[in-house]
Amino acid sequence: MSNPSAEIIAVGTELLLGEIVDTNSAEIAVTLRQLGIDLYRTGAVGDNLSRIAEAVATALHRADIVILTGGLGPTVDDMTRQAIAQAAGIELVFEPTLWQQIEQRFASFGRRAGDNNRRQAYLPQGGNAIENPIGTAPAFWLDYDGRLVVALPGVPSEMRSLLHTAVVPLLQRRFPDRRVIVIRTLRTAGMGESDLDAKIADLEAADNPTLGVAAHPGRVDLRLTASAGSENEARAMLTRLEDDLRERLGPYIYGVDRQTLEDKVLAAFAERGWRLVSVEAGTNGALAGSISGETAVFAGGWLLPEITRAGLEELLQAKMAEAGAQAGLGLVIPPGDGPVQLSGRVQLAADSGGFDRLYAGPPENAADWGVSLLLDMARRRLG
């Protein structure tokens, strides 16, 4: 049994110009994953009839499901209906019932539907309208040569509503034998992406479950994905893979799924009933910004113009005493050109430790790297 495949096409020149961010494709992608539908491609295309039609025609050759979002409005540059009809080699047909729904929708607003809104009452021949109760642009779906084409509005709230109330049930009816897809994320810190990859490269080559790597400043996420006939079977596959990863990576794994390094460290302080202060320089407040959300733990932070490496421990202890805190974190990035020097200090009651690290990556990521190194050191010392 294989899963149906899908492609998403976001329509709108404003997407290509970077004027808005395409959140619709992300929402649709998550929904497809939850349904057990394989998404292989997403794309954006401007308001051009021939290019939209070409994108749809190409997608129809590759995917069982093609979902478009955008281009269903009443204006001349809203071309999704025409493009789908052109790609399928069929005519646009006026739907009187749909036009009545549009007129009634406008009447409920105390307005009259204009002549240009009449365009929205046309569907590709054989298309099935999806009533839009929160907007004026009807959506629709079309069965084409055994493949499913769905056109949704571009307004995110309208798209989201129709996706979950109309399209999800449609997909569930149309593809009842889908395999379940389950994802788990293991979060790591303290090991670079290349070193980590060397330890798990053979697992990354597997087909099911699959293992993907996503690097962030000072941290690496491992995405485990399993496809199976049932959720229990998929979760069992992920557990076996996770056990293997934990055996190989040990303490470098600090969390699962949504748990962050900040969550892990602050929870450890909270369990001990400790209060925490931060002292930093050259970081633009990155350290305090990462831990200040937990007010029951965070006792205060100091962002100073400059701190010497030698004076960091003494200053940290002074601020702990001033705030009545049992722990402190300090991070310094000295000014200057050339390689960046990261200096960190973890003070836990009478226990302390620190690091001095050269950082040669993008300067704008230096502070985030330093915060990750510091929090990981605190995590390990807290056990």
C-alpha positions as CSV (number, residue, x, y, z in Angstrom):
1,M,0.0,0.0,0.0
2,S,1.5,3.4,-1.0
3,N,0.3,6.8,0.1
4,P,-1.2,9.2,-2.3
5,S,1.1,12.0,-3.4
6,A,0.4,15.7,-3.4
7,E,1.8,19.0,-4.6
8,I,0.9,22.5,-3.5
9,I,0.9,25.6,-5.8
10,A,0.6,29.0,-4.2
11,V,-0.7,31.6,-6.7
12,G,0.2,35.3,-6.4
13,T,2.8,37.7,-7.8
14,E,3.0,39.2,-4.3
15,L,4.6,36.0,-3.1
16,L,7.3,36.2,-5.7
17,L,8.0,39.8,-4.8
18,G,8.4,38.9,-1.1
19,E,5.6,41.3,-0.1
20,I,3.9,38.5,1.9
21,V,5.0,35.3,3.4
22,D,3.3,32.1,2.2
23,T,1.8,30.6,5.4
24,N,-0.9,28.8,3.4
25,S,1.5,26.2,2.0
26,A,2.8,25.4,5.5
27,E,-0.7,25.0,6.9
28,I,-1.6,22.7,4.0
29,A,1.6,20.7,4.3
30,V,1.1,20.0,8.0
31,T,-2.5,18.9,7.3
32,L,-1.5,16.6,4.5
33,R,1.1,15.0,6.8
34,Q,-1.4,14.4,9.5
35,L,-3.6,12.7,6.9
36,G,-0.9,10.4,5.7
37,I,-0.5,12.0,2.3
38,D,3.0,12.4,0.9
39,L,3.9,15.9,-0.1
40,Y,6.7,15.9,-2.6
41,R,6.7,19.5,-3.9
42,T,5.5,23.0,-3.2
43,G,5.8,26.0,-5.5
44,A,4.7,29.6,-6.1
45,V,3.7,31.1,-9.4
46,G,2.7,34.7,-10.3
47,D,-0.6,35.9,-11.6
48,N,0.0,34.8,-15.2
49,L,-2.4,32.5,-16.9
50,S,0.0,30.4,-19.0
51,R,2.5,29.9,-16.1
52,I,-0.2,28.9,-13.7
53,A,-1.7,26.5,-16.3
54,E,1.8,25.0,-16.9
55,A,2.4,24.5,-13.2
56,V,-0.9,22.7,-12.8
57,A,-0.4,20.5,-15.9
58,T,3.1,19.5,-14.7
59,A,1.8,18.7,-11.2
60,L,-1.0,16.6,-12.6
61,H,1.5,14.4,-14.4
62,R,3.3,13.7,-11.1
63,A,0.8,13.9,-8.2
64,D,-2.5,12.3,-7.2
65,I,-3.6,15.5,-5.5
66,V,-2.9,19.1,-6.6
67,I,-3.9,21.9,-4.2
68,L,-3.8,25.5,-5.2
69,T,-4.3,28.5,-3.0
70,G,-4.9,32.0,-4.2
71,G,-6.2,33.5,-7.4
72,L,-9.9,33.0,-6.8
73,G,-10.9,36.6,-6.4
74,P,-13.0,38.8,-8.8
75,T,-10.3,40.8,-10.4
76,V,-8.7,40.4,-13.8
77,D,-5.5,39.0,-12.3
78,D,-7.3,36.2,-10.4
79,M,-6.7,33.4,-13.0
80,T,-6.7,30.2,-11.1
81,R,-10.1,29.0,-12.5
82,Q,-9.0,29.7,-16.1
83,A,-5.6,28.1,-15.5
84,I,-7.0,24.9,-14.1
85,A,-9.5,24.6,-17.0
86,Q,-6.7,25.3,-19.5
87,A,-4.4,22.7,-17.9
88,A,-7.2,20.1,-18.0
89,G,-8.3,21.0,-21.5
90,I,-11.9,21.8,-20.5
91,E,-14.2,24.9,-20.6
92,L,-15.2,27.2,-17.8
93,V,-18.9,26.9,-17.1
94,F,-21.2,29.4,-15.5
95,E,-23.0,28.0,-12.4
96,P,-26.3,29.8,-11.7
97,T,-26.6,28.3,-8.2
98,L,-23.1,29.4,-7.3
99,W,-23.9,32.9,-8.5
100,Q,-27.0,33.0,-6.3
101,Q,-24.8,32.0,-3.3
102,I,-22.4,34.8,-4.1
103,E,-25.3,37.4,-4.4
104,Q,-26.7,36.2,-1.1
105,R,-23.4,36.4,0.6
106,F,-23.0,40.0,-0.5
107,A,-26.5,40.8,0.5
108,S,-25.8,39.6,4.0
109,F,-23.1,42.3,4.1
110,G,-25.6,44.9,3.0
111,R,-23.9,45.1,-0.4
112,R,-24.6,44.2,-4.0
113,A,-22.3,41.8,-5.9
114,G,-20.6,43.6,-8.8
115,D,-20.3,42.4,-12.4
116,N,-16.7,41.4,-11.7
117,N,-17.9,39.0,-8.9
118,R,-19.8,37.1,-11.6
119,R,-16.4,35.7,-12.6
120,Q,-16.4,33.8,-9.4
121,A,-19.5,31.8,-10.4
122,Y,-17.6,30.1,-13.2
123,L,-16.0,26.7,-12.6
124,P,-14.0,24.3,-14.8
125,Q,-16.5,21.9,-16.4
126,G,-17.3,19.1,-13.9
127,G,-16.0,21.2,-11.0
128,N,-17.6,21.0,-7.6
129,A,-18.1,24.2,-5.7
130,I,-17.1,24.5,-2.0
131,E,-19.1,27.2,-0.3
132,N,-17.1,29.8,1.5
133,P,-19.1,30.9,4.6
134,I,-16.5,33.5,5.8
135,G,-15.5,35.1,2.5
136,T,-16.8,35.9,-1.0
137,A,-14.5,33.6,-3.0
138,P,-15.9,30.1,-3.5
139,A,-13.5,27.3,-3.6
140,F,-13.9,24.1,-5.7
141,W,-12.5,20.7,-6.5
142,L,-12.2,18.8,-9.8
143,D,-11.8,15.2,-10.6
144,Y,-9.4,15.0,-13.5
145,D,-8.4,11.7,-15.0
146,G,-8.4,10.0,-11.6
147,R,-6.5,12.9,-10.0
148,L,-7.9,15.5,-7.6
149,V,-7.4,19.2,-8.1
150,V,-8.5,21.5,-5.2
151,A,-8.5,25.3,-5.5
152,L,-8.7,27.3,-2.2
153,P,-8.8,31.0,-1.5
154,G,-5.5,32.9,-0.7
155,V,-6.8,34.7,2.3
156,P,-5.3,32.6,5.2
157,S,-8.4,32.6,7.4
158,E,-10.6,31.5,4.5
159,M,-8.1,28.9,3.3
160,R,-7.7,27.4,6.7
161,S,-11.4,27.2,7.3
162,L,-12.2,25.5,4.0
163,L,-9.2,23.2,4.3
164,H,-10.3,21.7,7.6
165,T,-14.1,21.8,7.1
166,A,-14.3,20.7,3.5
167,V,-11.0,19.5,2.0
168,V,-9.9,17.2,4.8
169,P,-13.2,15.2,4.7
170,L,-12.9,15.1,0.9
171,L,-9.4,13.7,1.1
172,Q,-10.4,11.1,3.8
173,R,-13.3,9.9,1.6
174,R,-11.2,9.9,-1.6
175,F,-8.2,8.1,-0.1
176,P,-9.4,5.8,2.6
177,D,-6.4,3.5,2.6
178,R,-3.7,6.0,3.5
179,R,-0.7,5.0,5.6
180,V,-0.2,6.8,8.8
181,I,2.8,9.3,9.0
182,V,4.2,10.0,12.4
183,I,7.0,12.5,13.2
184,R,9.2,12.8,16.2
185,T,12.0,15.3,16.7
186,L,15.1,14.7,18.9
187,R,16.9,17.9,19.9
188,T,20.7,17.9,20.4
189,A,23.3,20.4,21.6
190,G,27.1,20.3,22.1
191,M,28.0,18.5,18.9
192,G,28.4,20.1,15.5
193,E,26.4,19.0,12.5
194,S,29.3,17.4,10.6
195,D,30.5,15.4,13.7
196,L,26.9,14.3,14.5
197,D,26.3,13.3,10.9
198,A,29.4,11.1,11.0
199,K,27.8,9.1,13.8
200,I,24.4,8.6,12.2
201,A,25.0,8.7,8.4
202,D,23.9,5.1,7.9
203,L,20.6,5.8,9.6
204,E,20.0,8.9,7.4
205,A,20.2,6.6,4.3
206,A,17.2,4.4,5.5
207,D,13.9,4.7,3.6
208,N,11.4,4.1,6.4
209,P,11.7,5.4,9.0
210,T,13.6,8.3,7.6
211,L,16.0,10.5,9.5
212,G,16.7,14.2,8.7
213,V,19.0,16.8,10.2
214,A,18.3,20.5,10.7
215,A,21.1,22.7,12.1
216,H,20.5,25.8,14.2
217,P,23.2,28.0,16.0
218,G,24.8,25.6,18.5
219,R,22.0,23.0,18.2
220,V,21.0,20.3,15.8
221,D,17.5,18.8,15.5
222,L,16.9,15.2,14.3
223,R,13.6,14.6,12.5
224,L,12.4,11.0,12.6
225,T,9.6,10.1,10.3
226,A,7.8,6.7,10.0
227,S,5.0,5.6,7.7
228,A,3.0,2.5,8.6
229,G,-0.5,1.0,8.4
230,S,-1.3,2.1,11.9
231,E,-0.2,4.8,14.3
232,N,1.0,2.3,16.9
233,E,3.1,0.5,14.3
234,A,4.6,3.9,13.2
235,R,5.3,4.9,16.7
236,A,7.0,1.6,17.4
237,M,9.3,2.1,14.4
238,L,10.2,5.6,15.7
239,T,10.9,4.2,19.2
240,R,13.4,1.7,17.8
241,L,15.2,4.4,15.8
242,E,15.2,6.7,18.8
243,D,16.7,4.0,21.0
244,D,19.5,3.6,18.4
245,L,20.2,7.3,18.3
246,R,20.2,7.7,22.0
247,E,22.8,4.8,22.2
248,R,25.0,6.6,19.7
249,L,24.6,10.2,20.9
250,G,23.9,9.8,24.6
251,P,23.9,13.1,26.5
252,Y,24.0,15.2,23.4
253,I,20.3,14.6,23.1
254,Y,18.5,17.0,25.5
255,G,14.9,17.0,24.4
256,V,12.0,15.7,22.3
257,D,9.6,17.5,20.0
258,R,8.8,21.0,21.2
259,Q,11.1,21.0,24.2
260,T,13.8,23.6,23.9
261,L,17.2,23.9,25.5
262,E,15.9,26.9,27.4
263,D,12.9,24.8,28.7
264,K,15.3,22.0,29.8
265,V,17.6,24.3,31.8
266,L,15.0,26.5,33.4
267,A,13.0,23.4,34.4
268,A,16.1,22.1,36.2
269,F,16.5,25.4,38.1
270,A,12.9,25.4,39.0
271,E,13.1,21.9,40.4
272,R,15.8,23.0,42.7
273,G,14.0,26.1,43.7
274,W,16.9,28.2,42.5
275,R,16.8,31.7,41.1
276,L,19.0,32.7,38.2
277,V,20.7,35.9,37.0
278,S,22.5,36.7,33.8
279,V,25.3,39.1,32.9
280,E,26.4,39.7,29.3
281,A,28.2,42.1,27.0
282,G,28.4,42.2,23.2
283,T,25.4,40.0,22.8
284,N,22.6,42.5,22.3
285,G,20.7,40.9,25.2
286,A,20.5,37.4,23.6
287,L,21.2,35.6,26.9
288,A,18.6,37.4,28.9
289,G,16.1,37.2,26.0
290,S,16.4,33.4,26.0
291,I,15.7,32.8,29.7
292,S,13.7,35.8,31.0
293,G,10.3,34.3,30.1
294,E,10.4,32.1,33.2
295,T,9.8,34.8,35.8
296,A,9.7,32.4,38.7
297,V,13.3,31.5,38.0
298,F,14.8,34.6,36.3
299,A,15.9,37.1,39.0
300,G,17.3,39.7,36.7
301,G,19.7,40.4,33.8
302,W,22.5,42.9,33.2
303,L,23.6,44.0,29.7
304,L,26.8,45.9,30.0
305,P,28.9,47.8,27.4
306,E,31.9,45.7,28.0
307,I,33.1,43.0,30.4
308,T,36.6,41.6,30.6
309,R,37.0,37.8,30.5
310,A,38.9,37.9,33.8
311,G,36.2,40.0,35.5
312,L,33.2,37.9,34.4
313,E,33.2,35.5,37.3
314,E,33.6,38.2,39.9
315,L,30.8,40.3,38.4
316,L,28.5,37.3,38.1
317,Q,29.0,36.4,41.8
318,A,28.3,40.1,42.8
319,K,25.0,40.2,40.8
320,M,23.9,36.8,42.3
321,A,24.5,38.2,45.8
322,E,22.7,41.4,44.9
323,A,19.6,39.5,43.6
324,G,19.7,36.7,46.2
325,A,20.1,34.2,43.4
326,Q,21.7,30.7,43.6
327,A,22.9,30.6,40.0
328,G,24.2,32.8,37.3
329,L,25.0,32.7,33.6
330,G,27.5,35.0,32.0
331,L,28.4,35.5,28.3
332,V,30.9,38.0,26.8
333,I,31.7,38.7,23.1
334,P,34.5,41.3,23.0
335,P,34.4,44.0,20.3
336,G,36.8,43.9,17.4
337,D,37.5,42.5,14.0
338,G,38.6,39.0,13.1
339,P,37.5,35.7,14.7
340,V,34.9,36.1,17.4
341,Q,35.9,35.0,20.9
342,L,33.0,33.6,23.0
343,S,33.6,33.5,26.7
344,G,31.0,32.0,29.0
345,R,30.6,31.3,32.7
346,V,28.1,29.1,34.6
347,Q,28.0,29.7,38.4
348,L,25.9,27.2,40.4
349,A,26.1,28.0,44.1
350,A,29.8,27.2,44.9
351,D,30.3,25.3,41.7
352,S,31.5,27.1,38.6
353,G,32.8,26.4,35.1
354,G,33.4,28.2,31.9
355,F,34.6,28.2,28.3
356,D,36.5,30.2,25.8
357,R,35.7,29.4,22.2
358,L,36.6,30.8,18.9
359,Y,33.6,31.3,16.6
360,A,34.2,31.6,12.9
361,G,30.7,31.5,11.5
362,P,28.4,34.4,10.4
363,P,28.8,37.2,13.0
364,E,25.1,37.7,13.3
365,N,24.8,34.2,14.7
366,A,27.6,34.5,17.3
367,A,25.4,35.5,20.2
368,D,23.0,32.6,19.6
369,W,25.9,30.2,19.4
370,G,27.2,31.5,22.7
371,V,23.8,31.2,24.4
372,S,23.5,27.6,23.1
373,L,27.0,26.7,24.4
374,L,26.3,28.3,27.8
375,L,22.9,26.7,28.3
376,D,24.3,23.3,27.3
377,M,27.0,23.6,29.8
378,A,24.5,24.5,32.5
379,R,22.3,21.5,31.5
380,R,25.2,19.1,31.9
381,R,26.3,20.6,35.2
382,L,22.7,20.4,36.5
383,G,22.6,16.7,35.6
